[in-house]
Amino acid sequence: MNTEWAEITLKNQRQCQGEVILPGSKSIANRALLMAALCDQGQRTTLTNVLRSDDTDRMIEALQALGVRLEVESATSTTVHVHGCGGHWPQQPAELDLGNAGTAMRPLLAVLSATWQADARITLTGDARMQERPVAALVDALVQGGAPLQCSSQWGYPPVRIAAGLQGGTFTIDGSASSQYISALLMALPLLPQDSVLRLVGEVVSRPYIELTLAMLARFGIDIIVQNEHQFLIAGGQRYQSPGHYWVEGDASAASYWLAAAAIAGGPLTIRGVGRLSIQGDVAFADCVAQMGAKVTIHDEYIEVEGAALYALDADYNAIPDAAMTMATLGLFATGTTHIRNVANWRIKETDRLAAMATELRKVGAQVEETASSIHITPPAELRHGVIDTYHDHRMAMCFALLGFSNAGVTIRDPLCCAKTYPTFFDELLRLTAAE
């Protein structure tokens, strides 16, 4: 990406065709980095197709600060060799700054609570936005298990000070805010000497991410017994075992932008890195685009898309809230009103996405109704040019890039915020939309 872009204007893009190779999934990469570090001493795991972005670099830096040996060929290399330490961290820093990387903060909070030395303390902190993002449900669950956690600013928000003391037992957690809390506990509790039961209450958001975590844990030798959708039995004293090699599949959330772009602009477009064999729930967004009218063919490891006349959907997106962001702007090119329901957790992401999305959609002429957990979008007869604020949120920037396919076009401020998960997004967009 052009590192001098303060803003970018996109207009009258008439095609999106060819082939795109997705970057590795951030969610999978950060889980895999931590799981590989937890493998037995002396075991090496080679991770390939690792996304190199702000969030994954935060996890890499945190593990290095803890003394984990990682071999990375360069700042942009997507292959990382991780040498396990079995949860016996060679170094004990006083603080880890995780920026705004939720996929680093949440699992490290749980795993370090389960593995930290009795005579030391460590504080997990982040940038200003991270300190506004609640982790109360996870902190409360860990405190249930004896972890002597302290929140130095406000209870349930970073910075969080960690000390030893977590014990196995029965853990109850509200799953309605973030599946990352549940995934964090699933990664940490097998490391405790005692057995544990994890019970979920409330409506669980983003359940496919929990399934993703379970699948990855199985690859790394951890056995979780799923009694039902709301209860897991977790044997204590388990040890992570290296699979030797782990390929990080493409980012299914990122695939949503290309699925939408091809649906609007006709394609054909081949999206490589996710498909029928994907372990990510966001691949279901391909089915949504097909329901809208586009021609979508899903293969084992890639998806083909061709555009058509599009019709708005009314759907519950609780399972795929990240990909649902794309539906908000894709709906501007569809006939009818788009109803995006059951996405209350948008409010605790990189920004309050429900409020931000409503504000920016109105700039281009859309009629928008925002509720506590939903957004309803009716496109105008003719879109108007908008100067879009991204709120330092990568998904806001990439979603609104779709308006480049309108006659009015769009100007996006701070496109560099995409570096959080997809540093090359706008380069790829300009390549795929360039006239031959």
CORNOR-V719612 format. One record per pair of residues at least 24 apart in sequence whose C-alpha atoms are under 7 Angstrom apart, sorted by the first residue. I is the first residue (numbers start at 1). J is the second residue. D is the distance in whole Angstrom. If there is no record, write none. Layout:
<<I & J & D> <I & J & D>>
//
This chain:
<<1 & 423 & 7> <1 & 424 & 5> <1 & 426 & 7> <1 & 427 & 6> <5 & 415 & 7> <6 & 413 & 6> <6 & 414 & 5> <6 & 415 & 7> <7 & 411 & 7> <7 & 412 & 5> <7 & 413 & 4> <7 & 414 & 5> <7 & 415 & 6> <8 & 411 & 6> <8 & 412 & 5> <8 & 413 & 7> <8 & 415 & 7> <9 & 410 & 6> <9 & 411 & 4> <9 & 412 & 6> <10 & 404 & 4> <10 & 409 & 5> <10 & 410 & 5> <10 & 411 & 6> <11 & 404 & 5> <11 & 405 & 6> <11 & 406 & 7> <11 & 407 & 7> <11 & 408 & 7> <11 & 409 & 4> <11 & 410 & 6> <12 & 404 & 6> <12 & 405 & 6> <12 & 406 & 6> <12 & 407 & 5> <12 & 409 & 6> <13 & 404 & 6> <13 & 405 & 5> <13 & 433 & 6> <14 & 265 & 6> <14 & 405 & 6> <15 & 265 & 5> <15 & 266 & 6> <15 & 267 & 7> <15 & 433 & 5> <16 & 261 & 6> <16 & 262 & 6> <16 & 265 & 6> <16 & 266 & 7> <16 & 267 & 5> <16 & 269 & 7> <16 & 432 & 5> <16 & 433 & 5> <17 & 262 & 7> <17 & 267 & 4> <17 & 268 & 5> <17 & 269 & 5> <17 & 432 & 6> <17 & 433 & 7> <18 & 268 & 7> <18 & 269 & 5> <18 & 270 & 6> <18 & 432 & 6> <19 & 269 & 6> <19 & 270 & 5> <19 & 271 & 6> <20 & 270 & 6> <20 & 271 & 5> <20 & 272 & 6> <21 & 271 & 6> <21 & 272 & 5> <21 & 273 & 6> <22 & 250 & 5> <22 & 251 & 6> <22 & 255 & 7> <22 & 272 & 6> <22 & 273 & 6> <23 & 51 & 6> <23 & 250 & 5> <23 & 251 & 6> <23 & 422 & 7> <24 & 49 & 5> <24 & 50 & 5> <24 & 51 & 5> <24 & 248 & 6> <24 & 249 & 5> <24 & 250 & 4> <24 & 251 & 5> <25 & 51 & 6> <25 & 248 & 7> <25 & 249 & 6> <25 & 250 & 5> <25 & 251 & 4> <26 & 51 & 6> <26 & 56 & 7> <26 & 251 & 7> <26 & 421 & 6> <27 & 103 & 6> <28 & 248 & 6> <29 & 56 & 7> <29 & 248 & 6> <30 & 56 & 6> <30 & 59 & 6> <30 & 103 & 6> <30 & 104 & 7> <36 & 82 & 6> <36 & 84 & 6> <36 & 242 & 6> <37 & 68 & 7> <37 & 82 & 6> <37 & 83 & 6> <37 & 84 & 4> <37 & 85 & 6> <38 & 84 & 5> <38 & 85 & 6> <38 & 86 & 5> <38 & 87 & 5> <38 & 240 & 6> <39 & 84 & 4> <39 & 85 & 6> <39 & 86 & 5> <39 & 239 & 7> <39 & 240 & 4> <39 & 241 & 5> <39 & 242 & 6> <40 & 84 & 5> <40 & 85 & 6> <40 & 86 & 4> <40 & 239 & 7> <40 & 240 & 6> <40 & 241 & 6> <41 & 84 & 5> <41 & 85 & 4> <41 & 86 & 5> <42 & 83 & 6> <42 & 84 & 6> <43 & 83 & 6> <43 & 84 & 5> <43 & 242 & 6> <44 & 81 & 7> <44 & 82 & 6> <44 & 83 & 4> <44 & 84 & 6> <44 & 242 & 7> <44 & 244 & 7> <45 & 81 & 6> <45 & 82 & 5> <45 & 83 & 7> <45 & 242 & 6> <45 & 243 & 7> <45 & 244 & 5> <45 & 245 & 6> <46 & 79 & 7> <46 & 80 & 6> <46 & 81 & 4> <46 & 82 & 6> <46 & 244 & 6> <46 & 245 & 5> <46 & 246 & 6> <47 & 79 & 6> <47 & 80 & 5> <47 & 81 & 6> <47 & 245 & 6> <47 & 246 & 5> <47 & 247 & 6> <48 & 78 & 6> <48 & 79 & 4> <48 & 80 & 7> <48 & 246 & 6> <48 & 247 & 5> <48 & 248 & 6> <49 & 78 & 5> <49 & 79 & 6> <49 & 247 & 6> <49 & 248 & 5> <50 & 78 & 5> <50 & 79 & 6> <50 & 248 & 6> <51 & 78 & 6> <52 & 76 & 6> <52 & 78 & 7> <53 & 419 & 6> <53 & 420 & 5> <53 & 421 & 5> <53 & 422 & 7> <53 & 423 & 7> <54 & 419 & 6> <54 & 420 & 5> <54 & 421 & 7> <55 & 101 & 5> <55 & 420 & 6> <55 & 421 & 7> <58 & 98 & 6> <58 & 101 & 7> <59 & 104 & 6> <62 & 96 & 6> <65 & 91 & 7> <65 & 93 & 7> <66 & 90 & 6> <66 & 91 & 5> <66 & 92 & 6> <66 & 93 & 7> <67 & 91 & 5> <87 & 115 & 6> <93 & 122 & 7> <94 & 121 & 6> <94 & 122 & 5> <94 & 123 & 6> <95 & 122 & 5> <95 & 123 & 5> <95 & 124 & 6> <96 & 123 & 6> <96 & 124 & 5> <96 & 125 & 6> <97 & 124 & 6> <97 & 125 & 5> <97 & 126 & 5> <98 & 125 & 6> <98 & 126 & 5> <99 & 126 & 4> <99 & 127 & 5> <99 & 130 & 7> <100 & 126 & 6> <100 & 127 & 6> <100 & 129 & 7> <100 & 130 & 5> <106 & 180 & 6> <106 & 181 & 6> <106 & 184 & 6> <107 & 184 & 4> <110 & 184 & 6> <110 & 185 & 6> <110 & 188 & 6> <111 & 187 & 7> <111 & 188 & 5> <113 & 147 & 6> <113 & 162 & 6> <113 & 163 & 7> <113 & 164 & 6> <113 & 166 & 6> <114 & 166 & 6> <114 & 188 & 6> <114 & 191 & 7> <114 & 192 & 6> <116 & 163 & 6> <116 & 164 & 5> <117 & 164 & 6> <118 & 163 & 7> <118 & 164 & 5> <120 & 163 & 7> <121 & 161 & 7> <121 & 162 & 6> <121 & 163 & 5> <122 & 161 & 6> <122 & 162 & 5> <122 & 163 & 7> <123 & 159 & 6> <123 & 160 & 5> <123 & 161 & 4> <123 & 162 & 6> <124 & 158 & 7> <124 & 159 & 6> <124 & 160 & 5> <124 & 161 & 6> <125 & 158 & 5> <125 & 159 & 4> <125 & 160 & 7> <131 & 157 & 6> <131 & 158 & 5> <131 & 159 & 7> <132 & 157 & 7> <133 & 157 & 6> <133 & 348 & 6> <137 & 173 & 6> <137 & 174 & 6> <138 & 181 & 5> <141 & 171 & 6> <141 & 172 & 6> <141 & 173 & 6> <142 & 166 & 7> <144 & 171 & 7> <145 & 169 & 7> <145 & 171 & 7> <167 & 192 & 7> <167 & 194 & 7> <168 & 192 & 6> <168 & 194 & 5> <168 & 195 & 6> <168 & 196 & 5> <169 & 195 & 6> <169 & 196 & 4> <169 & 197 & 6> <170 & 196 & 6> <170 & 197 & 5> <170 & 198 & 6> <171 & 197 & 6> <171 & 198 & 5> <171 & 199 & 6> <172 & 198 & 6> <172 & 199 & 5> <172 & 200 & 6> <173 & 199 & 6> <173 & 200 & 5> <173 & 201 & 6> <174 & 200 & 6> <174 & 201 & 5> <174 & 202 & 6> <175 & 200 & 6> <175 & 201 & 6> <175 & 202 & 6> <175 & 203 & 6> <175 & 204 & 4> <175 & 205 & 6> <176 & 202 & 6> <176 & 203 & 5> <176 & 204 & 5> <176 & 205 & 5> <177 & 205 & 7> <177 & 345 & 6> <178 & 205 & 6> <178 & 345 & 7> <179 & 205 & 6> <179 & 206 & 6> <179 & 207 & 7> <179 & 209 & 7> <179 & 210 & 6> <183 & 210 & 6> <183 & 213 & 6> <189 & 234 & 7> <189 & 236 & 7> <190 & 234 & 6> <190 & 235 & 6> <190 & 236 & 5> <190 & 237 & 6> <190 & 238 & 5> <191 & 236 & 6> <191 & 237 & 6> <191 & 238 & 6> <191 & 239 & 7> <192 & 236 & 5> <192 & 237 & 6> <193 & 236 & 5> <193 & 237 & 5> <194 & 236 & 5> <194 & 237 & 7> <195 & 234 & 6> <195 & 235 & 4> <195 & 236 & 4> <196 & 233 & 6> <196 & 234 & 5> <196 & 235 & 6> <196 & 236 & 7> <197 & 232 & 6> <197 & 233 & 5> <197 & 234 & 6> <198 & 231 & 6> <198 & 232 & 5> <198 & 233 & 7> <199 & 230 & 6> <199 & 231 & 5> <199 & 232 & 7> <200 & 230 & 5> <200 & 231 & 6> <205 & 318 & 6> <205 & 319 & 6> <206 & 318 & 6> <206 & 319 & 4> <206 & 320 & 6> <206 & 321 & 7> <207 & 319 & 6> <208 & 280 & 7> <208 & 281 & 5> <208 & 319 & 6> <209 & 280 & 7> <209 & 281 & 7> <212 & 279 & 6> <212 & 280 & 6> <219 & 243 & 6> <249 & 273 & 6> <249 & 274 & 7> <250 & 274 & 6> <252 & 280 & 6> <252 & 282 & 5> <252 & 283 & 5> <253 & 282 & 6> <253 & 322 & 6> <253 & 323 & 5> <256 & 285 & 6> <256 & 323 & 6> <256 & 326 & 6> <257 & 326 & 6> <257 & 398 & 7> <257 & 399 & 7> <259 & 286 & 7> <259 & 305 & 7> <260 & 330 & 6> <261 & 402 & 6> <262 & 305 & 6> <262 & 306 & 6> <262 & 307 & 6> <263 & 294 & 6> <263 & 305 & 7> <263 & 306 & 6> <263 & 307 & 4> <263 & 308 & 6> <264 & 307 & 6> <264 & 333 & 7> <265 & 307 & 6> <266 & 306 & 5> <266 & 307 & 4> <266 & 308 & 7> <267 & 305 & 6> <267 & 306 & 5> <267 & 307 & 6> <268 & 304 & 7> <268 & 305 & 6> <268 & 306 & 5> <269 & 304 & 6> <269 & 305 & 5> <269 & 306 & 7> <270 & 302 & 7> <270 & 303 & 6> <270 & 304 & 5> <270 & 305 & 7> <271 & 302 & 6> <271 & 303 & 5> <271 & 304 & 6> <272 & 301 & 6> <272 & 302 & 4> <272 & 303 & 7> <273 & 301 & 6> <273 & 302 & 6> <274 & 301 & 5> <274 & 302 & 5> <275 & 299 & 5> <275 & 300 & 5> <275 & 301 & 4> <275 & 302 & 5> <275 & 303 & 6> <276 & 300 & 4> <276 & 301 & 6> <277 & 301 & 6> <281 & 320 & 6> <282 & 320 & 5> <282 & 323 & 6> <285 & 323 & 7> <310 & 334 & 5> <310 & 335 & 6> <311 & 335 & 5> <311 & 336 & 6> <312 & 336 & 5> <312 & 337 & 6> <312 & 338 & 5> <313 & 338 & 5> <313 & 339 & 6> <314 & 338 & 6> <314 & 339 & 4> <314 & 340 & 6> <315 & 339 & 6> <315 & 340 & 6> <315 & 341 & 6> <316 & 340 & 6> <316 & 341 & 5> <316 & 342 & 6> <317 & 341 & 6> <317 & 342 & 6> <317 & 343 & 6> <318 & 342 & 5> <318 & 343 & 6> <325 & 399 & 7> <326 & 399 & 5> <329 & 399 & 6> <329 & 400 & 6> <329 & 402 & 7> <332 & 379 & 5> <336 & 378 & 7> <337 & 376 & 7> <337 & 377 & 5> <337 & 378 & 5> <338 & 376 & 6> <338 & 377 & 5> <338 & 378 & 6> <339 & 375 & 6> <339 & 376 & 5> <339 & 377 & 7> <340 & 374 & 6> <340 & 375 & 5> <340 & 376 & 6> <341 & 373 & 6> <341 & 374 & 4> <341 & 375 & 7> <342 & 373 & 5> <342 & 374 & 6> <343 & 373 & 5> <343 & 374 & 6> <344 & 372 & 6> <344 & 373 & 4> <344 & 374 & 7> <350 & 393 & 6> <351 & 391 & 7> <351 & 393 & 7> <360 & 388 & 6> <383 & 408 & 6> <384 & 408 & 5> <385 & 409 & 5> <385 & 410 & 5> <386 & 410 & 5> <386 & 411 & 6> <387 & 411 & 5> <387 & 412 & 6> <388 & 412 & 5> <388 & 413 & 6> <389 & 413 & 5> <390 & 414 & 7> <392 & 417 & 6> <393 & 417 & 6> <394 & 418 & 4> <394 & 420 & 6>>
//
